[in-house]
Amino acid sequence: MKIPRDVGGHDLVKVLNRYGYEVTRQAGSHIRLTTLQAGEHHLTIPAHDSLRIGTLSAILTEVAEHLGKEKSQLIAELWG
């Protein structure tokens, strides 16, 4: 499955809530998320209206690795 286009930082925060990610803090235009599911993990997401495809891909790769899933499976679960 392809990575969706026009996903904003706040939209990504909402869909990552499914995996236990919660906003820890926000400094300027960056949102810090933390989850305790499958061990502690931190993410920093830009709070932009539309994330660049490379940035979104890197974030999804990091989440998939932490959760022990394939990236395509994660994308299908989030936007399938």
N, C-alpha and C positions, 0 to 999 in steps of 0.2 A: 504494500500500500504506500502511496506517495505521501510525503509530508504536506500537510495543508498549508495554504498560503493565507496571508492576512490574519495571522493569529497575533493578538496583542499580549503584552506582558500580564495584564490583569486577567485576560481570558485563560492564559496558561496556568496561572495560580489557581483559578477555579477548578480546572480539570484535574490538576495534580492533587487536589484535596481528596480524591478517591483513593490515593495511596498514602494518606496520612500526612501529607505535606501541609504545614501551617506557617503563616507569616510570623516570623520571629521579630523582624524589625524592617524598617524602611528608611534608607538614608538617601535623600535626593531622589534620583531617578532609578534607583535599584532596590529591589525587594529581596529580602533574605528569607528563604524557606528552610524549615527543618522537619525531618521525619524521624521517628523512632522505629518505624516498621522495617524489619530486616536489618536492624542495627541503625545507629545514628548516622544521618546523612544531611549535609547542608548544600543548598543551591542558592545562587545569586541570579536573579532574573531582571533584565532591564524593564522598567515600567514604561515601555514605548507603546504607541498605538498599534504598530505593526512591527513584529520582530523580523530581522533579516533571516533568510532561510538557513544560512550557515550557523547563525547563533541558535536558532530553534533546533536545528539538527544536533548540534553539540550538546545542548541541554537534554534532549531526548535520549541521546546515546548514554549520557551520564546516568540518567534515571534508570534506563533499561539495564545497564550494567549493575547498578546497585540492587535492583529488584531481581536480578538473575533471569531476565527475559530477553527475547530477541527484540530489536528495535521495531521491526515491522509489526510484531505482536502488540507491543505497547501502543503504537500509533493506531492500530485497529481497535484496541480497547478504548482509547480516548476519543477517537473521532469516527469509529466504524459505524 
